[in-house]
């Protein structure tokens, strides 16, 4: 009992440190991508935090799976380096005796990974797509962000706003460039605000500005000063979110068993199954020769994870393309990894290594 409590404490501390590190890397990369979209005017700045949260929820199952693998690997590797495994084996305990304590720690997280993969991840993708669609359906005024040029959906107008007042109802130093009927119109105003007409039409009202209008390439132009100028704002027809297998609930995938949906099921079910295999694989992979380099087993373990993940993606793609049956795509990779796992345990438990057998 003392050993199990000490092991669970060390595994928990290592897993927490690994999870924080991986989550920080994930959030940083996602934040950089979203900020680049916001800077380019493709995304509203107020949407960055929400989409960042949805993206983190989507990758959380894979993140926890990798966390479990690395945590078990690092914990047992430290036991080898500190010669604790020598004491373990000298007391007559085999390597397989680690399976029970490791699974005691890992199983609650594996159930969480299954829930995330089957239910929460598609929900996050669906909400993210819905949120992006809602942003796309906004009118031109709502899309305007201070300090950047924003093009209308019809590509006939370009808006620029220097600043927004504190109450967010008025904008300052407005620039509007429009092309209508072959005539170019440029308007600059000190301030502006949105107004809703009685019939439901939306207008951008510019105050205290000038309008320059003319035909490009000719000397025909005119300048007008105005106190108020109304610009009708285009409104978009509301569209729903396009459903695809990645954001569909699991019960809909099961009900509509076409090839893309079955391929998505292979991926979602495969993540928790892979988490179990990876946790068990970490036990024999953690072997470290104290006289040799410490990074060898870690590099090999990372390569093992990458190969496993890529094989799972290949199985998903082949089921989607109807190259293999759903049942084969669901179990083939995991059964192959179980065979490799059994061979690795046998190698560690055997008196002779494979090299000695060849000799």
Helices and strands as residue ranges (DSSP letters): H 2-39, G 45-47, H 48-81, H 84-90, G 95-97, H 98-115, I 116-120, H 121-136, H 140-143, E 149-151, E 157-164, E 170-180, E 183-196, E 202-214, E 221-232, G 245-247, H 250-255, H 259-285, H 296-320, H 326-349, H 354-358
